[in-house]
Amino acid sequence: MERFPNTNIHPEAKIGENVVIEPFTSISKDVVIGDGTWIGPNVTIFDGARIGKNCKIFPGAVISAVPQDLKFNDEYTTVEIGNNTVIRECVTIHRGTTDKMTTKVGDNCLIMGYVHIAHDCMVGNNCILANYVGLSGHNIIEDYVIMEGKVGTQQFIRIGAHSFVAGGTLVRKNVPPYVRAAREPISYAGINAVGLRRRGFSDEQIKNIEDIYRNLYVLNNTIGSGVKSIQEELPDSAEKQQVLQFIEESDKGIMKGPI
């Protein structure tokens, strides 16, 4: 470990090999930091933080502070951050509560400046949260989600894998997989075809996804009739099963079709 002067590192913190900790950073007792991680200056890492390998945490970030939840009663909870994740300036990530007992950010994520990730959020792998994104408590952000700047979410929101949420959007309904979401109120703005191609989805898979959402949002007047049309008229595929399962599990409902 390369430790600069003027740091405050508890002697019982578990620090891996080749970790760099810059000046004026504070690391509490119950903290684990994986090999090769860089902790910039003026970072605060509280008890309960579990940080993976080869991460980069920039100045002003606060990791594993107690949640801003009045029901929190000092129970033992954690923040878990995967490998190769970048956390930029002034990001705040809060510990979990009795709901999930942890807040998680996966591998290979980019969490840009001033993002807030509240208690019990689950952020998947390969996600990008742009500047000033605010996740309220208990959100689930699945893999490969991109959220542009100043997106805000309501509590207990779920955003499906490979989806894209446009800047400034207020997310009050669940966002199903593979789509672009935008406008006020939030609504369907097409499938995320560019992102899917970048991630190796075939033309056939993309066509399947286009057909699913054409039936769900364009050809039918209600979500219920759209789901029935997908079930009865479209061939089986992994994408079809994933979308239908997402809708079935969405107690809060999903976003509307084009406005």
N, C-alpha and C positions, 0 to 999 in steps of 0.2 A: 504494500500500500504506500502510495506517495501522499503524504499528509503535509500540507503547508502550515506555517505558523498561523496563530489566531483562529484555529478551528476549535470546536467544542464537541469532541467525540467521546461518548461514554465508553469506558474500557471494556464493557461487556457486549457492546455491539459486535455483530458478526460480519466482518468485512472480508470479502474475497481477495484473491490475488490480482495484482496490477490495477487496483482501484485508485483513482486520483480524486482527492478531496481538496477543493480550493479554499482559500481563506474565508473566514467569517461564516462558515457553514456550521450548523448544529445538528448532531445526530444523537438520538436518544438511545436508551439501554436496549429496548426490545426491538431491534432493527436488524435485518439481514440484507446485505448488499452483495450481489453476485460478481464474479470475476470480470475484470475489464471495464467496469462501469466508471463513467466520469461524472462527478458531482461538482457543479460550478460553484462560484462564490455566492454567499448570502442565501443558501438553500436551507430550509428547515425540514427535517425528517423526524417525525414523532414516533412514539412507541406503536408497534403493530405493523410497521412497513416491511414488506417483503419485496425486494427489488431484484430483478433478474440480471442476467449477464449482458455486458456490452450495451448498457443503456447510457443515455446522456440526459442529464437533468440540469437545466439552465438556471441562471440567477433568479432569485425571488420566488421560486417554486416552494410550495408548502405541501408536504405529503403526509397523509395519515393523521391530520388533525381530527379532533372529535367532531361528530356530525352536528349539523345545525337542525337537529330534530328534538323538539321538546320532550319527546317520549324516551330519549336516550337516557339511560341510568347508569352510565359508566361501566357497562358490560364490556367484557373482553372481546374486541373485534379487530379486524385487520384491513389493510390495503395490500393487494397483490398486483404487482406489475411484472409483465413477462419479459422475455429477452429481446434485445435489439430495439427497444422502444425509446423514442425521443420525446422528452417533455420540455417544452420551451418556457420562456420567461413568465413568471407570475401565475403559473397554473396552480390550481388548488384541487386536491383529491382527498376526500374525506372518508374516514373509516365507516364500516357498516354498522348496522343495528341488529336487533334480534330477528329481523326479517331474513337476511341472508348471512349475517355475521361477518360479511366481508364486502369490500368494493374491489372490482377487478378491472384491470386493463391488460389486454393480451399481448402477444408477440408482434414485433414489427409495426408498431403503431407510431403515428406522428400526432402529437397533441400540441397544437400551436398555442401561442401566447394568450394568456388571460382566460383560458378555458377553465370552467368549473365542472368537476365531476362529483356529484353528491353521493350520499350514503347509499349503499346497496346497489349501485349501478354495476352492470356487467357489460364491459366493452370487449368485443371479440378481437380476433387477430387481423392485422393488416388494415386497420381503420385509420382514417384521417379526420381529425376534428380541427377545423380551421379556427382562426382567432375569434375569441369572445363567444364561442359556443357554450351554452349553459345547459347541463343535464340535471334535471330535478331528480329526486330520489327514486330508486327502484326501477330505473330504466334498463332495458336490455337492448344493446346495440350489437347486432350480429356481425359476422366476418365481412371484411371488404366494404364496409360502409364509408361513404364520404359525406361529411356535413360541412357545407360552406360557412363562411363567417356569420356570426350573430344569429345563428339558429338557436331557438329556445324550445325546450320540451316541457310538457306537463309530467307530473309523477305517473309512474307505472306504464310508461309508453314503451312500445317495442318497435324497433326499426329492423326490417328484414335484410338478409344478406345481399350484398352487391347492389344496394340501393344508393341513391344520390339525393341529398336534400339541399335545395337551392338556398343561397344566402338570405338571411333575414326571415326565414320561414318560422312560423310558430306551430309547433307540432302538438296537436291536441288529440289526434287519432293515430292508431298504429299504421305504419308504412310497410306494405308487403314487400317481399323480395323482388329484386331485379328492376325496380322502377326509378323514375325521376319524380320527385315531389316538389311542389312549389306553390306559390300564390297564397292569398288570404281569403277565406280559410284554405288550409292545405288541401291540395287535390292532385290527381294524377296528371303528369305532364309527359307521358310516354315512358318507354322502357329505357334502361340505362345501356343502350346498345354499344356505345363507345367503350365504356368500362368493361362490358362483358367480352368484347373482342380483345381488348388488351390482356384479359386474363385467360384467353385461350378457349372461350366458348365457340363451338362450331356454328356455321350458318344454320344448320338444322335446329340446334338448341335455341338459337336466337329467334328463329321463326316460331318454334313452339311457344316461347315466352310471349312473342307478339300476339299469337293467336289466343293465348290464355287471357291476356289483358284486353284484347279487342272484345272478346265475349263478356268479360267482367264489366268493363267500363263504357264501351261504345255501343254495342249491339243490344244491350239490355237496360231497362230503366231502374232496376234495383240490384243491390248486391246479391240478394237471395236468388233472383232469377238468373243472374250472371253465373253464380256458382252452379246452379242446376244445369245450365247450358254447357259449362265446362265439363261437368261430370258425365253428361250424356252424349255430347257431340265431339269432344276432342279425344284423340288417342292417348293412351297412357304414356307417361314419361316421368322422369324424376322431377322435372320442373313443375309439372302439373301437380304431383303429389305434394311437393313442398309448399306451393302456393295455397292449395286447398287446406292443408294442415295448419298453415299460418292463420288463415281466415277462421277456421274452426276454433282455434285457441285464442282468438282475439276477443276477449270479453268486452273490451272498450270499444270494439268496432274498428273498422279500417277507414282510411281517408276516402273521400268521395271521388267520383269521376271528373272529367274536365268541366270547368265552369264556363 
